[in-house]
Amino acid sequence: MATNIDNLKSQMRKGMLEFCVLLLLSRNDAYVSEIIEMMKEAHLIVVEGTLYPLMTRLKNDGLLSYRWEESPSGPPRKYYSITPVGNQILKELHKSWNDISQTVNHIITENS
């Protein structure tokens, strides 16, 4: 097979990661370890080395903000929250996801 399936799957996950982070933070503020755990529960495996640069980029783009909170065990934690701009982008991404999902499901159904 000329195409590397792992690379294709990785590209699909990368495309969804930003959307998933915004979805999770639209429900509750969280720190990176919590976000990773929530994604694991949803069977989307992400490592800190992937998530931290994404969080920084989303913050720099104005989609997230953060605050420091003391931790009962260990150093203070950086809690991220979605901004009003982030919520607007999330709405647009959600619509795009629905459109893409319907298209792919239609093609899958037609080819079954």
C-alpha positions in Angstrom: 0.0 0.0 0.0 1.5 3.3 -1.1 -0.3 5.4 1.6 0.6 5.1 5.2 -2.7 4.5 7.1 -1.2 5.7 10.4 -0.3 9.0 8.8 -3.8 9.4 7.4 -5.3 8.7 10.8 -2.9 11.1 12.5 -3.9 13.9 10.1 -7.6 13.2 10.8 -7.0 13.4 14.5 -5.0 16.6 14.2 -7.9 18.2 12.3 -10.3 17.4 15.0 -8.1 18.2 18.0 -8.8 21.9 18.1 -12.5 21.4 17.8 -12.5 18.8 20.6 -10.5 21.1 23.0 -13.0 23.9 22.4 -15.9 21.5 22.9 -14.5 20.3 26.2 -13.7 23.8 27.5 -17.2 25.0 26.5 -18.5 22.7 29.2 -16.0 23.4 32.0 -12.7 25.1 32.6 -9.8 22.6 32.8 -6.1 22.2 33.0 -4.1 20.3 30.5 -3.9 17.0 32.4 -7.7 17.0 32.8 -8.2 17.7 29.1 -5.9 14.8 28.2 -7.9 12.6 30.6 -11.2 13.6 29.1 -9.9 12.9 25.6 -8.6 9.5 26.7 -12.1 8.7 28.0 -13.4 9.6 24.6 -10.8 7.3 23.0 -8.8 10.2 21.5 -5.2 9.7 22.7 -3.3 13.0 23.0 0.0 13.6 24.7 1.2 16.8 26.5 3.8 17.5 23.9 0.9 17.8 21.3 -1.5 19.6 23.5 0.6 22.4 25.1 1.6 24.0 21.8 -2.1 23.8 20.7 -3.2 25.5 23.9 -0.7 28.3 23.5 -1.8 28.8 19.9 -5.4 28.9 20.8 -4.7 31.4 23.6 -2.6 33.6 21.3 -5.4 33.5 18.8 -7.8 34.8 21.5 -9.9 31.6 21.6 -8.8 30.7 25.2 -7.7 32.4 28.3 -6.2 31.0 31.5 -5.9 31.6 35.2 -3.6 30.1 37.8 -5.2 28.2 40.7 -3.6 26.7 43.7 -3.5 23.0 43.7 -4.2 20.9 46.9 -1.3 18.7 45.8 1.6 20.3 44.1 2.2 23.5 42.2 -0.5 25.9 41.0 -2.4 24.8 37.9 -3.1 26.7 34.8 -6.9 26.5 34.1 -8.0 27.2 30.6 -11.4 28.7 29.6 -13.0 29.4 26.3 -13.4 33.1 25.4 -16.4 34.7 23.6 -14.4 34.6 20.4 -13.6 30.9 21.1 -17.3 30.2 21.5 -18.1 31.9 18.2 -15.4 29.8 16.4 -16.7 26.7 18.2 -20.2 27.4 16.7 -18.7 27.7 13.2 -16.6 24.5 13.7 -19.6 22.7 15.0 -21.6 23.6 11.9 -18.6 22.5 9.7 -18.4 19.3 11.6 -22.1 18.6 11.0 -21.8 19.4 7.3 -18.7 17.2 6.9 -20.2 14.4 8.9 -23.4 14.4 6.8 -21.4 14.4 3.6 -19.1 11.5 4.7 -22.1 9.5 6.1 -24.0 10.0 2.8 -21.0 8.7 0.8 -20.6 5.8 3.1 -24.3 4.9 2.9 -24.3 5.3 -0.9 -21.3 3.0 -1.3 -22.6 0.2 1.0 
